[in-house]
Amino acid sequence: MGDDMADAEMTYAADGRPGAPAPAGPPPVPPAPPRRRKRGRGLKITAVVLVVLGGLFTAADRLAVDFAESEAAEKIKSKQGLDITPEVSIKGFPFLTQVAGKELDEVEVSLDGMTSSTSDGRQVKVTELSATLHQVRVSSDFSSATADRASGKAHISYADLSAAAGPGIKVSYAGKSAADRNQVKITGSLLGLNVSARGTIVVADGNTIRVRADKIPGSSLPGWEEKVRKRTDWERTINDMPAGLQLSDAKITPDGMDITVTGNDVNLAG
């Protein structure tokens, strides 16, 4: 037994005392660490694919919007009997999901130089008109569209107001103090005499522009005021606005008359 212990190689601890026998043979080789998957590269490839697909979807969505805007503009032009084609801009993304739900979040319509007929056969030229339509419901066959509500503005220049007033009558800016009271200057000729007065412009009944002179010079003359008012006082009822859209307020500016437009259940086309 003593010989066996002598043959075994002894190990010693740091303090010099005998320790456990050293294992026979070469030390064991530790196992190789597991190979890491190249996740970063996979994520990059996935991101590139998603970006490409997103770009294709966006392009398809944009093409669909462009087509729909063009079709909507033509339908509005046809329904309202317009001489010019309005500009239509459909808001919100994605557009295709809105179409699938048969409701558009927001649509903007604008046009310049719209001429509208009046109840007395005259015409009123609306210099500018723009409206924002909300929650536009589209019919199942896409032949008609109705907006839940709308808001916008219209502008009529003094030149177009003068044309609406009739031959020989000019409507012009009367200054800030007068504009604050919605007053304009009305001038014309009657029986060879030049007549000038201030008049107030209002909108009435949702579709009528009304002008009335506040005071007629020389009104003490018998029958004179009545004759003058036949020229200075007038109203024009606009018949060609989309159903549900109304003129709600007017304000005089140095450039003409600004009109606030509002509406509910506004029928755009169909």
Disulfide bonds with the S-S distance in Angstrom:
none
